Amino acid sequence: MNGKIPTLRTELHALCERIGRRVQFMEVCGTHTMSVFRNGIRALLPNNLRLVSGPGCPVCVTAQRYIDAALDIAGRSGVMVATYGDMMRVPGRSGSLERLRATGARIQVVNSARAALQMARVHPDCEVVFLAVGFETTAPATAATILEADRDGVENFSALICHKLVVPAMLALLETSDPDGPGLDGFLCPGHVSVIIGANAYQPIVERHAKPCVVAGFEADQILSGLVHLTRQLAQGRATLENVYSAVVSAEGNTVAQELVNRVFVVADTVWRQLGTIPQSGQELAPPYEHFDAVRRFEVVIGEDEDHAECRCGEMIQGKVQPWQCPLFGKECTPLSPIGPCMVSSEGTCAAWYKYERDLPDRSVSAVREVGW
Ligand code: SF4
């Protein structure tokens, strides 16, 4: 065990005892979620402190209608679709990309936008469509690839844009939260996204909603340190922005990446999985680059979502429920047979619970804390 962890744990317990009420923090980022489970951090928390997952898993927040649009495009002749691997098994209304590929559709997993552009160069006889999902972390690579395709005149390349912005979603959560619900006492802000947008991007959350925000890294001691800083603020009656990941995250972020993104994209309203439209929380291609928009190029009609009636992914990414509260969890919905995106993604909350704590709530010490929260 990392030598700092016992000290941090002791401090966290002392602070929570001092606060003397239930405290609920949201870890916004899916990478934090997985690290919390992988490192057994939930078992180290005081009984009156709960961590809930937020809208920071890119696959989980992608609306079903986007998957349907991808399936529509991938089913056309003369088209190759390039996608990040996590998107392959997300169910749309008529199946998944993985199932469509099994019927012969040309769908290839790539690990970067640039690899998709390379596919277009290698297959000039095909239209290559890149599924551009993710937050501020992946948008700069998409932007750079669009610029490269434009510069080199690669005409058989386009992108289905579904990039999302984290801070508008966090603000929307606070503005629509149930006043009678357990509420959020603060945010463990995402490390990777913050590298791009900078720690200062969370200032509106502190200023408008008086919620503590702490930017933290992904190691167990870094997460515990973030929780100690959040809890200390509560204990002292403060709500400020702190950055305990300053070796990697600066106040202003990566301005080169921001300029790239601002050149290629404009901020727009967008639909989130089971959450509806959040104003100014997504990105569209700016007019000079609209010809790379796959929706326009293929005249795709974006439909409505028809999520499984019992899937609670929408509430999951708002921290309103935990996976064991979904009636399908571990029964109809498993990683082998996922019904919602939260069970598909390697950063999904349901996938994390299934992998690390699927026997809950009956047998785990940490689950005891969940029951009756
Ligand atoms: S367990 Fe499955 S169906 Fe239930 S919320 Fe999670 S992903 Fe959706």
Residues whose N, C-alpha, C, O or C-beta is under 5 A from the ligand:
A	BS01	SF4	E310 C311 R312 C313 C326 L328 F329 C333 I339 G340 P341 C342 M343 C350
